[in-house]
Amino acid sequence: MTQKEFYKSTAWKKARKGYISQRLAIDGGICEVCGEEPGKIVHHTVWLDDDNCNDPDISLNFNLFLYECQTCHNKETDPRRGTPGRCLYGPNGEILRNTNY
């Protein structure tokens, strides 16, 4: 299965839902990075690719998840790519979509 297919899989949807439920029970679902905004996205701390997404010890492991708000998740960068995260900031602070992501 490819990474794109993985994110549509029943296994991922169940793991994501279970992790969100766990975080809601622990702290009401606050972002694990900034601790200020509500969480929105379950982020893999080990970046997934077409190979490791098929390893449940990586792709479905709660110990390798973070529940992040949109702001913190947009700042994530894939260390393998060396490129900025999903969003960039323009000279006046405006948010720009990173087309290289």
C-alpha positions in Angstrom: 0.0 0.0 0.0 1.2 3.5 -0.7 1.3 6.3 1.8 -1.6 8.0 0.1 -3.6 4.7 0.4 -2.6 4.3 4.0 -4.2 7.6 5.0 -7.5 6.3 3.6 -7.3 2.9 5.3 -9.6 1.7 8.0 -6.6 0.8 10.2 -5.4 4.5 10.1 -8.9 5.9 10.7 -9.3 3.7 13.8 -5.9 4.5 15.1 -6.4 8.2 14.6 -9.8 8.1 16.3 -8.4 6.1 19.2 -5.5 8.5 19.7 -7.8 11.5 19.6 -10.1 9.8 22.2 -7.0 9.1 24.4 -5.8 12.8 24.2 -9.3 14.1 24.9 -9.4 11.9 28.1 -5.9 13.1 29.2 -6.1 16.8 28.7 -9.2 17.7 26.7 -7.4 17.4 23.4 -4.9 20.3 23.7 -2.1 20.5 21.2 0.9 18.4 22.5 3.3 20.9 21.0 2.2 24.4 22.0 -0.2 23.4 24.7 -2.4 26.3 23.9 -4.7 25.5 21.0 -7.1 22.5 20.5 -5.5 19.6 18.7 -6.7 19.0 15.2 -4.3 16.6 13.4 -2.6 13.4 14.5 1.0 13.7 13.4 3.4 10.9 12.9 6.7 11.7 14.6 8.4 9.3 12.2 7.7 10.6 8.8 5.8 8.1 6.7 6.7 7.0 3.2 5.5 4.2 0.9 7.7 1.7 2.7 7.3 2.4 6.4 3.6 3.1 6.2 3.2 -0.7 5.8 4.9 -1.3 9.2 2.2 -1.0 11.9 5.0 -0.6 14.6 5.6 2.8 12.9 2.4 3.8 11.2 -0.1 2.8 13.9 2.0 3.2 17.1 0.5 5.6 19.5 3.9 6.2 21.0 4.9 7.8 17.7 1.9 10.1 17.4 1.4 13.8 18.4 -1.9 15.5 18.5 -1.2 18.9 17.0 -3.1 22.1 16.3 -3.2 23.3 12.7 -0.6 26.1 13.5 2.0 23.7 14.9 1.4 21.1 12.2 1.9 23.6 9.5 5.4 24.3 11.0 6.5 20.7 10.6 9.3 20.0 8.2 10.2 16.7 6.7 13.9 16.2 7.7 14.4 14.0 4.7 13.5 16.8 2.3 15.2 19.8 3.9 12.3 22.0 2.7 10.1 24.1 4.9 6.7 22.8 6.1 3.3 23.1 4.4 3.2 26.9 4.7 5.7 29.6 4.2 5.5 33.2 5.3 5.8 36.2 2.9 7.7 39.4 3.6 4.6 41.0 5.3 3.8 37.9 7.4 1.2 36.6 5.1 0.8 32.8 4.9 1.8 31.3 1.6 1.2 27.6 0.6 4.5 25.8 0.0 4.1 24.3 -3.5 7.3 22.2 -3.0 5.7 20.2 -0.1 
